[in-house]
């Protein structure tokens, strides 16, 4: 008759427990190296993560984390810097010395991992309308840097991740260069075309 009680014979032996523990540790180590490291950190010592498509996921996560840290650092520096004094306006309501209207366009091809930067030389309060289109998703940082560093730190207009098109208007917060930095995080060449029009002196390819 079965009493529902376990005897000592039903309990695992110390040897069996050690064997189960070692097996569990080995499986955990294998998963750590082949799955966790590639998918979270882009580290793939065995090559299995790349074969499973996990390495690219980890590289994207690491890249976004680094860019988020850089953005947070820039925001702290901008908050600590003195505010930029506004230039006096003329009677017409426009900033003095604003450049005449211009139009430009440029086509750029980015290799995998490559970045490119294009800036417009603008007076404070000048406006420029832009649009760019790419044939694959890329990252972009729209920002400005003053001509004289004593005016303050760089200014970030916006950052976007993994997009193929963007448009808008840049209103220069100070005299300097204002524009775009793109980064191709894909594994193929990406071509983009930028078109601009507005009150700026010239377009410069910085990088």
C-alpha positions as CSV (number, residue, x, y, z in Angstrom):
1,X,0.0,0.0,0.0
2,X,1.4,3.4,-1.0
3,X,1.5,5.7,2.0
4,X,2.5,8.9,0.1
5,X,5.7,9.2,2.1
6,X,9.2,9.4,0.5
7,X,11.9,7.2,1.7
8,X,15.6,8.1,1.7
9,X,16.0,6.0,-1.5
10,X,13.8,8.6,-3.3
11,X,16.0,11.5,-2.5
12,X,18.9,12.4,-4.9
13,X,22.3,11.5,-3.8
14,X,25.1,14.1,-3.2
15,X,26.7,12.9,-6.4
16,X,23.5,13.5,-8.4
17,X,23.1,16.9,-6.9
18,X,26.7,17.9,-7.8
19,X,26.1,16.6,-11.3
20,X,22.9,18.6,-11.7
21,X,24.5,21.7,-10.4
22,X,27.5,21.4,-12.8
23,X,25.1,20.8,-15.7
24,X,23.0,23.8,-14.8
25,X,26.2,26.0,-14.6
26,X,27.5,24.8,-17.9
27,X,24.1,25.5,-19.6
28,X,24.0,29.0,-18.1
29,X,27.6,29.7,-19.3
30,X,26.8,28.5,-22.8
31,X,23.6,30.7,-22.9
32,X,25.6,33.6,-21.6
33,X,28.3,33.4,-24.3
34,X,26.0,32.4,-27.2
35,X,22.9,34.5,-26.5
36,X,23.2,37.1,-23.7
37,X,26.5,38.6,-24.7
38,X,25.7,38.9,-28.5
39,X,22.1,40.2,-28.0
40,X,22.9,42.7,-25.2
41,X,26.5,43.8,-25.8
42,X,27.4,42.8,-29.3
43,X,30.1,40.5,-28.0
44,X,30.2,37.2,-29.9
45,X,33.3,35.1,-29.2
46,X,31.8,32.0,-30.7
47,X,30.2,33.4,-33.8
48,X,26.9,31.8,-33.0
49,X,25.3,35.1,-32.1
50,X,26.2,36.5,-35.5
51,X,24.7,33.4,-37.2
52,X,21.5,33.8,-35.1
53,X,21.3,37.5,-35.9
54,X,21.8,38.5,-32.2
55,X,25.1,40.3,-32.6
56,X,23.6,43.1,-34.7
57,X,20.9,43.6,-32.1
58,X,23.5,43.9,-29.3
59,X,25.6,46.4,-31.4
60,X,22.5,48.6,-32.0
61,X,21.6,48.5,-28.2
62,X,25.2,49.4,-27.3
63,X,25.3,52.2,-29.9
64,X,22.0,53.7,-28.7
65,X,23.2,53.5,-25.1
66,X,26.4,55.4,-25.9
67,X,24.5,58.0,-27.9
68,X,22.0,58.5,-25.1
69,X,24.9,59.0,-22.6
70,X,26.5,61.6,-25.0
71,X,23.2,63.4,-25.3
72,X,22.7,63.5,-21.6
73,X,26.2,64.9,-21.1
74,X,25.5,67.6,-23.8
75,X,22.3,68.5,-22.1
76,X,24.0,69.0,-18.7
77,X,26.7,71.2,-20.3
78,X,24.1,73.3,-22.1
79,X,22.1,73.8,-18.8
80,X,25.3,74.9,-17.0
81,X,26.4,77.3,-19.7
82,X,25.2,80.9,-19.7
83,X,22.2,81.7,-21.9
84,X,23.0,83.2,-25.3
85,X,22.2,87.0,-25.5
86,X,19.8,87.9,-28.2
87,X,20.9,90.2,-31.0
88,X,19.0,93.4,-31.5
89,X,16.3,93.3,-34.3
90,X,15.9,95.9,-37.0
91,X,12.7,97.8,-37.5
92,X,11.5,95.1,-40.0
93,X,11.7,92.5,-37.3
94,X,14.5,90.5,-38.8
95,X,18.0,90.0,-37.3
96,X,20.6,92.4,-38.6
97,X,23.1,90.9,-41.1
98,X,21.0,87.9,-42.1
99,X,22.2,86.4,-45.3
100,X,20.2,86.4,-48.5
101,X,18.0,83.5,-49.5
102,X,19.9,80.5,-50.9
103,X,19.1,77.0,-52.1
104,X,21.4,74.0,-52.1
105,X,21.3,70.2,-52.4
106,X,23.8,67.5,-51.8
107,X,23.9,63.7,-52.2
108,X,25.9,61.6,-49.7
109,X,26.6,57.8,-49.6
110,X,27.5,56.3,-46.2
111,X,29.3,53.1,-45.8
112,X,28.3,50.8,-42.9
113,X,29.3,52.5,-39.7
114,X,30.2,55.7,-41.5
115,X,29.1,59.2,-40.4
116,X,28.7,62.5,-42.3
117,X,28.1,66.1,-41.3
118,X,26.7,69.0,-43.3
119,X,26.3,72.5,-41.8
120,X,24.8,75.8,-42.8
121,X,26.6,79.0,-41.8
122,X,23.8,81.1,-40.3
123,X,23.3,84.4,-38.4
124,X,21.3,84.4,-35.2
125,X,17.5,84.1,-35.8
126,X,18.0,83.2,-39.5
127,X,15.7,80.4,-40.8
128,X,16.4,77.6,-43.2
129,X,14.0,75.0,-44.4
130,X,15.3,71.5,-45.1
131,X,14.3,68.0,-46.2
132,X,16.4,64.8,-46.6
133,X,15.5,61.4,-47.8
134,X,17.6,58.2,-47.5
135,X,17.2,54.7,-49.1
136,X,17.6,52.9,-45.7
137,X,17.1,53.9,-42.0
138,X,19.9,56.0,-40.5
139,X,20.4,58.0,-37.3
140,X,20.6,61.8,-37.3
141,X,21.5,64.5,-34.9
142,X,20.5,68.1,-35.8
143,X,22.6,70.6,-33.8
144,X,24.4,73.9,-34.0
145,X,27.7,75.2,-32.9
146,X,28.6,78.9,-32.2
147,X,31.3,80.7,-34.2
148,X,32.8,82.0,-31.0
149,X,32.9,79.4,-28.2
150,X,32.4,82.1,-25.6
151,X,28.8,82.4,-26.8
152,X,28.0,79.1,-25.1
153,X,27.9,75.3,-25.8
154,X,26.5,73.6,-28.8
155,X,22.7,73.5,-29.2
156,X,20.8,70.3,-30.0
157,X,17.6,70.8,-32.1
158,X,16.6,67.1,-32.3
159,X,17.9,63.6,-32.6
160,X,16.1,60.7,-34.4
161,X,17.0,57.0,-34.7
162,X,16.5,54.7,-37.6
163,X,14.5,56.9,-40.0
164,X,14.6,57.4,-43.7
165,X,13.2,60.9,-44.1
166,X,13.0,64.2,-42.2
167,X,12.0,67.8,-42.9
168,X,11.6,71.0,-40.9
169,X,12.9,74.5,-40.2
170,X,16.1,75.4,-38.4
171,X,15.9,78.8,-36.6
172,X,19.5,79.6,-35.6
173,X,19.8,80.3,-31.8
174,X,23.1,81.9,-32.3
175,X,25.6,82.9,-35.1
176,X,27.4,79.8,-36.2
177,X,27.1,76.5,-38.1
178,X,23.8,74.6,-37.9
179,X,23.0,71.3,-39.5
180,X,23.0,67.5,-39.5
181,X,25.2,64.6,-38.5
182,X,24.1,61.2,-39.9
183,X,25.4,57.8,-38.9
184,X,24.8,54.6,-40.9
185,X,24.3,51.7,-38.4
186,X,23.2,49.2,-41.1
187,X,25.4,46.6,-42.8
188,X,24.9,48.1,-46.3
189,X,25.7,51.4,-48.1
190,X,23.0,54.1,-47.6
191,X,22.5,57.1,-49.9
192,X,20.8,60.2,-48.8
193,X,19.9,63.5,-50.5
194,X,19.6,66.8,-48.6
195,X,17.8,69.9,-49.9
196,X,17.9,73.3,-48.2
197,X,16.6,76.8,-48.7
198,X,16.7,79.9,-46.5
199,X,18.7,82.7,-45.1
200,X,22.2,81.3,-44.7
201,X,25.6,82.2,-46.0
202,X,26.8,78.8,-47.3
203,X,26.5,75.1,-47.0
204,X,29.6,73.2,-45.7
205,X,30.5,69.5,-45.8
206,X,32.2,69.1,-42.4
207,X,32.7,65.4,-42.4
